[in-house]
Amino acid sequence: MVSGGPYGLEDAVGQAGYGRCLLLLIAIPILWSLPTALMIGELASAMPEEGGFYVWVGRALGRFWGFEEAWLSLAASIFDMALYPALFVAYLGQFAPSLTAGHRGIYWSLGLILVCALWNLRGAYSVGQGSMWMFAVLLTPFIGIVFFGLWRAAAIIPFVHHLGAPGTLGTLHLGRPGGGSITTALLVVMWNLMGWDNASTVAREVHDPQRNYIRAMLAAVVAVSMSYLLPVAAVAFTGMPAKMFATGAWVGAANAAAGGHWLGYAVVVGGAAAGIAIFNALTLSYARIPAAMASDGLAPAALGRHMKNGVPWASVCACCVAWALCVGFSFDELVELNVLLYGSSLVLEFVALLVLRVRQPDLHRPFRIPGGLPVAGLLAMGPAGLVLFAFYSARNENLGPVRTPVFLAAVVLAGPMAYYTIGAIKRLRGTAEDAASQVSGR
């Protein structure tokens, strides 16, 4: 749910250069991923409920903020989930551009969404096992890239020279290489390293969640970080200019590393598998949120319908339809909107962590972040600071004819409007039912 391998990381290399991209890949896991993993480890072990972060925020801050947390997460998912069909189509087109030309790319994207919807109806275990196998498939070509990249390196001095060459492979200082944007690179790296809380929504379907969540989180932080760092460092040895990196560029990097096309074809297969694997796993996560809200009366009751295997089938179908409507946005727009909305929901989760530490100190926490409240507060500063920087950097951006901050404000404010509208409808319905019962009683 967090990573499909280095696929999708290409724009960070192209925008920042090898040196700065490597620095980001070292710093962001420390400031962003590790604090989030620890926070989730504590809250998921204390409250392993369907709905995950929606339940945590609601318990700490009340129903309104629980609803807003779910609203922001689902809004982020709309833009997040449109990225993975696009990734699938980008790599599929490497086999033969005619496969994805014109409207065919959209048809492939819709087909992927349909396949993943049907796969999710089989249950969490089927999705989990499939994700593990596809992760092995998509990561295997990068083992080849790392091996051949290091093999082709003549010495460490050329590698350092490549890291520092301005306008080609980037520089180690924080200037802009070849017109690239360090802010765009930061957003892309944050996107590639977020999603740690997504596994919390399926807590009821996980064996021994109090023990397994924190183990999975900490192991994943290390595995994901290394799966990004090693291929980027290895490709720097090949001499391939960083400015050539854009979505799908790992194919060229593989060819440059291996000196032939066979590894590039393996990367294409892995890239297509990555789009399927991440979309499939995140469908498992996001679809549980409307189902949990329906059980609380904050979403239509129909979304709470489950199959015998525990899958909220109505919510799965509704989410997939909504995601299908967003196929076609540009990569940069989707990443920026996704990071900003997801980051806002993540800040609420850290607030819930701190509030629950104060209000419910006796809550059973099989895993607890060591160091007490001060350490928990310090951990929250890294993600919060990065989110604030992302908002600041987007202040002059446009989404079509609309300013990005205006669009984001509209999405955020639509949450309270929806909450109070639902409340008003429920009150009116309750009043009508009371009146009907009084008439029938007479």
C-alpha positions in Angstrom: 0.0 0.0 0.0 3.0 2.3 0.4 5.2 1.3 -2.5 5.2 -0.4 -5.8 9.0 -0.2 -6.1 10.8 2.7 -7.7 8.2 3.1 -10.4 6.8 6.6 -10.2 10.1 8.0 -8.7 11.5 9.0 -12.1 10.2 12.6 -12.0 12.1 13.2 -8.7 15.4 12.2 -10.3 14.6 14.3 -13.4 13.7 17.4 -11.3 16.3 17.2 -8.6 19.2 15.3 -10.1 20.8 12.2 -8.7 22.5 13.9 -5.7 19.6 15.8 -4.3 17.2 13.0 -5.1 19.4 10.6 -3.0 19.5 13.2 -0.2 15.7 13.4 -0.3 15.4 9.6 -0.2 17.5 9.6 2.9 15.9 12.5 4.7 12.2 12.0 3.9 11.9 8.5 5.4 13.4 9.9 8.7 11.1 13.0 8.8 8.0 11.6 7.1 7.8 7.8 7.0 9.3 6.7 10.4 7.2 9.1 12.5 4.1 8.0 10.7 4.9 4.3 11.0 5.4 4.7 14.8 2.2 6.7 15.2 0.2 4.1 13.3 1.8 1.3 15.2 0.6 2.8 18.5 -2.9 3.7 17.3 -3.5 0.6 15.3 -2.4 -1.7 18.1 -4.7 0.2 20.6 -7.7 0.3 18.2 -7.6 -2.4 15.5 -11.0 -1.5 14.1 -12.4 -1.4 10.5 -12.1 2.2 9.4 -8.7 2.6 11.0 -7.7 6.3 11.1 -11.4 7.3 10.8 -12.0 5.6 14.1 -8.9 7.0 15.8 -9.7 10.6 14.9 -13.4 10.2 15.8 -12.5 8.7 19.2 -10.0 11.5 20.0 -11.7 14.5 18.5 -15.4 13.6 18.0 -17.7 12.6 15.2 -17.2 15.8 13.2 -13.4 15.5 13.0 -13.7 11.8 12.3 -15.9 12.6 9.4 -13.5 15.3 8.2 -10.6 12.8 8.4 -12.5 10.3 6.3 -13.6 13.1 3.9 -10.0 14.2 3.3 -8.7 10.7 2.9 -11.4 9.8 0.4 -10.8 13.1 -1.5 -7.1 12.3 -1.6 -7.9 8.8 -2.9 -9.7 10.2 -5.9 -6.5 11.8 -7.1 -4.2 9.1 -5.8 -6.0 6.2 -7.4 -5.9 7.9 -10.9 -2.1 7.7 -10.8 -1.8 3.9 -10.9 -3.8 3.2 -14.0 -1.7 6.0 -15.6 1.5 4.3 -14.5 0.2 1.0 -15.8 -0.6 2.6 -19.2 2.7 4.4 -19.4 4.7 1.2 -19.0 2.3 -0.9 -21.2 3.0 1.7 -24.0 6.7 0.9 -23.8 5.9 -2.5 -25.4 4.1 -1.0 -28.4 2.9 2.7 -28.4 -0.1 1.6 -30.5 -1.4 -0.4 -27.6 -2.2 2.8 -25.6 -2.6 5.4 -28.4 -5.6 7.7 -28.4 -8.5 6.5 -26.2 -7.0 3.0 -25.8 -5.1 4.2 -22.8 -8.3 5.2 -21.1 -9.8 1.8 -21.9 -6.8 0.0 -20.4 -7.2 2.2 -17.3 -10.9 1.3 -16.9 -10.1 -2.4 -17.5 -7.5 -2.3 -14.7 -10.1 -0.7 -12.3 -12.6 -3.4 -13.2 -10.1 -6.2 -12.6 -9.0 -4.8 -9.2 -12.7 -4.4 -8.2 -13.4 -8.1 -9.0 -10.2 -9.1 -7.2 -11.1 -7.2 -4.1 -14.5 -9.0 -3.9 -12.5 -12.2 -3.3 -11.4 -10.8 0.1 -8.4 -9.3 1.9 -6.4 -12.5 2.0 -6.5 -12.9 -1.8 -5.5 -9.2 -2.3 -2.7 -9.5 0.2 -1.2 -12.7 -1.3 -1.4 -11.2 -4.8 0.3 -8.0 -3.6 3.2 -10.0 -2.2 3.7 -12.0 -5.5 3.4 -8.8 -7.7 5.9 -7.0 -5.4 8.4 -9.7 -6.1 7.8 -9.4 -9.8 8.1 -5.6 -10.0 11.1 -5.5 -7.8 13.2 -8.2 -9.5 14.3 -6.1 -12.5 15.7 -3.5 -10.1 18.0 -6.1 -8.6 19.4 -6.4 -12.2 19.7 -2.6 -12.5 21.6 -2.4 -9.2 23.9 -5.3 -10.2 24.7 -4.0 -13.7 24.9 -0.4 -12.5 27.6 -1.3 -10.0 29.3 -3.6 -12.4 29.7 -0.9 -15.1 31.1 1.6 -12.7 34.8 1.9 -13.3 35.6 3.7 -10.0 34.1 5.8 -7.3 35.5 9.0 -8.7 33.4 9.0 -11.9 30.4 8.3 -9.7 31.1 11.4 -7.6 31.7 13.4 -10.8 28.3 12.3 -12.1 26.6 13.4 -8.9 28.1 16.8 -9.1 27.9 17.6 -12.8 25.4 20.5 -13.2 22.8 20.2 -15.9 23.4 16.5 -16.4 23.3 14.4 -13.3 22.5 17.1 -10.8 24.6 18.5 -8.0 24.9 17.8 -4.3 23.9 21.4 -3.3 20.3 22.6 -3.2 20.4 24.7 -6.4 18.3 23.8 -9.4 19.9 21.5 -11.9 19.0 22.1 -15.6 15.9 24.0 -14.8 14.4 21.3 -12.5 12.3 22.0 -9.4 13.4 20.7 -6.0 9.9 21.3 -4.7 8.4 19.0 -7.4 11.0 16.4 -6.5 10.1 16.7 -2.8 6.4 16.2 -3.6 7.1 13.2 -5.7 9.3 11.6 -3.0 6.7 12.4 -0.3 4.1 10.7 -2.6 6.3 7.6 -3.0 6.8 7.4 0.7 3.2 7.9 2.0 0.3 5.7 2.7 1.4 4.0 5.9 -1.9 4.4 7.5 -3.8 2.7 4.7 -3.4 -0.8 6.2 -5.1 0.3 9.4 -8.6 0.3 7.8 -8.5 -3.5 7.4 -7.5 -4.2 11.0 -10.3 -6.7 11.6 -9.1 -8.8 8.8 -5.5 -9.0 10.0 -4.2 -11.8 12.2 -2.9 -10.5 15.6 -2.9 -6.8 14.6 -1.5 -5.7 18.0 1.7 -7.6 17.3 1.9 -7.5 13.5 1.2 -3.9 12.6 4.3 -2.3 14.2 6.5 -5.1 12.9 5.2 -4.7 9.4 5.5 -0.9 9.6 9.1 -0.8 10.7 10.2 -3.5 8.3 8.4 -1.7 5.4 10.2 1.6 6.2 13.6 -0.1 5.7 12.6 -2.2 2.7 10.9 0.7 0.8 13.7 3.1 1.5 16.4 0.7 0.3 14.3 -0.2 -2.8 14.4 3.5 -3.8 18.0 4.4 -2.8 19.9 1.5 -4.4 18.4 1.7 -8.0 18.8 5.5 -8.1 22.4 5.3 -6.9 23.2 2.4 -9.3 21.8 4.3 -12.4 24.1 7.2 -11.5 27.0 4.9 -12.2 25.8 4.3 -15.8 26.2 7.9 -16.9 22.6 8.3 -17.9 21.7 12.1 -17.6 19.2 12.8 -14.8 17.3 15.2 -17.0 16.3 12.2 -19.2 14.2 10.9 -16.3 10.4 11.1 -16.6 7.6 8.6 -16.1 8.7 5.3 -17.8 12.4 6.2 -17.9 13.4 3.2 -15.9 13.3 1.3 -19.2 16.1 3.4 -20.6 18.0 3.1 -17.3 17.8 -0.7 -17.4 19.0 -0.8 -21.0 21.9 1.6 -20.1 22.8 -0.6 -17.1 22.6 -4.0 -18.9 23.9 -2.8 -22.3 20.9 -4.4 -24.0 17.1 -4.5 -24.2 16.2 -7.6 -22.2 16.3 -6.0 -18.8 14.3 -3.1 -20.1 11.5 -5.5 -21.1 11.6 -6.9 -17.6 11.2 -3.4 -16.2 8.1 -2.9 -18.5 6.5 -6.0 -17.1 7.3 -4.8 -13.5 5.9 -1.3 -14.2 2.6 -2.7 -15.4 2.5 -5.0 -12.4 3.2 -2.1 -10.1 0.2 -0.2 -11.4 -2.1 -3.2 -10.7 -0.5 -4.1 -7.4 -0.8 -0.7 -5.8 -4.3 0.0 -7.1 -5.5 -3.4 -5.9 -4.0 -3.0 -2.4 -5.3 0.6 -2.0 -8.8 -0.5 -3.1 -8.8 -2.9 -0.2 -8.0 0.0 2.2 -10.0 2.9 0.9 -13.2 0.9 0.4 -13.4 0.2 4.1 -13.8 3.9 5.0 -17.3 4.4 3.5 -18.4 1.1 5.0 -17.3 2.2 8.5 -19.0 5.6 8.0 -22.2 3.9 6.9 -22.2 1.8 10.2 -22.0 5.1 12.1 -24.8 6.7 10.1 -22.5 9.2 8.3 -22.9 7.6 4.9 -25.7 5.9 3.0 -26.6 2.6 4.7 -26.2 0.8 1.4 -22.4 1.3 1.5 -22.3 -0.8 4.6 -23.4 -4.0 2.9 -20.9 -6.8 3.2 -20.4 -10.2 1.5 -20.0 -13.4 3.6 -16.2 -13.1 3.3 -16.4 -9.6 5.0 -15.8 -7.5 1.9 -18.0 -4.3 1.8 -19.0 -4.9 -1.8 -21.2 -1.9 -2.3 -18.4 0.4 -1.0 -15.8 -1.3 -3.3 -18.0 -0.7 -6.3 -18.9 2.9 -5.4 -15.2 3.8 -4.9 -14.1 2.2 -8.2 -16.7 4.2 -10.1 -15.6 7.4 -8.5 -11.9 6.7 -9.3 -12.8 5.9 -12.9 -14.2 9.4 -13.3 -10.8 10.9 -12.6 -8.7 9.1 -15.2 -7.0 11.7 -17.4 -5.5 14.3 -15.0 -1.8 15.1 -15.5 0.8 13.3 -13.3 2.1 16.5 -11.6 -1.4 17.8 -10.8 -2.5 14.4 -9.3 0.7 14.1 -7.1 0.3 17.7 -5.8 -3.4 17.4 -4.9 -2.9 13.9 -3.4 0.0 15.0 -1.2 -1.8 18.1 0.1 -5.0 16.3 0.9 -3.4 13.2 2.4 -1.0 15.4 4.4 -3.9 17.3 5.9 -5.5 14.0 7.0 -2.2 12.8 8.4 -1.8 15.9 10.6 -5.2 15.1 12.1 -4.0 11.6 12.9 -1.0 13.0 14.8 -3.3 15.3 16.6 -5.4 12.3 17.6 -2.3 10.5 18.9 -1.4 13.5 21.2 -5.0 14.1 22.3 -5.5 10.4 23.2 -2.2 10.4 25.2 -3.7 13.3 27.3 -7.4 12.3 27.5 -7.0 8.5 27.7 -3.7 7.7 29.3 -4.9 4.3 30.5 -6.0 3.2 27.0 -4.4 -0.2 26.4 -1.5 0.3 23.9 0.3 -3.0 23.1 2.9 -0.8 21.4 3.6 2.7 22.7 6.0 5.3 21.2 8.8 5.5 23.8 9.7 8.8 25.5 6.2 10.0 26.5 4.2 12.9 25.2 7.3 15.1 24.4 8.8 12.5 22.0 5.4 11.9 20.4 5.1 15.7 19.8 8.6 15.9 18.3 7.8 13.1 15.9 4.7 15.0 14.7 6.7 18.0 13.8 8.5 16.4 10.8 5.3 15.4 8.9 3.5 18.6 9.9 6.4 20.8 8.7 6.6 19.0 5.3 2.9 19.4 4.8 3.1 23.1 5.6 5.9 23.5 3.2 3.9 21.7 0.5 1.0 24.1 1.0 3.3 27.1 0.9 4.9 25.9 -2.4 1.5 25.4 -4.0 0.3 29.0 -3.2 0.8 30.2 -6.8 -0.1 27.0 -8.6 -3.1 26.6 -10.9 -5.4 23.7 -11.5 -6.7 24.6 -14.9 -8.4 28.0 -14.5 -8.6 27.7 -10.7 -5.9 28.5 -8.2 -4.8 25.3 -6.4 -5.3 26.8 -2.9 -8.8 27.8 -3.9 -9.6 24.3 -5.1 -8.1 22.7 -2.0 -10.1 25.1 0.3 -13.3 24.1 -1.6 -12.6 20.4 -1.1 -11.8 20.9 2.6 -14.9 23.1 3.3 -17.1 20.7 1.4 -16.5 18.2 4.3 -18.3 20.2 7.0 -21.1 21.1 4.5 -21.6 17.4 3.8 -21.5 16.5 7.5 -24.1 19.1 8.6 -26.3 18.3 5.5 -26.3 14.6 6.5 -27.2 15.6 10.1 -30.1 17.8 8.9 -31.4 15.0 6.6 -31.3 12.5 9.5 -33.1 15.0 11.8 -35.8 15.6 9.2 -36.2 11.9 8.6 -36.5 11.3 12.3 -39.1 14.0 12.7 -41.1 12.5 9.8 -40.9 9.1 11.3 -42.0 10.4 14.7 -45.0 12.1 13.1 -45.9 9.0 11.2 -45.8 6.9 14.4 -48.0 9.3 16.3 -50.6 9.3 13.5 -50.6 5.5 13.3 -50.9 5.4 17.1 -54.0 7.5 17.0 
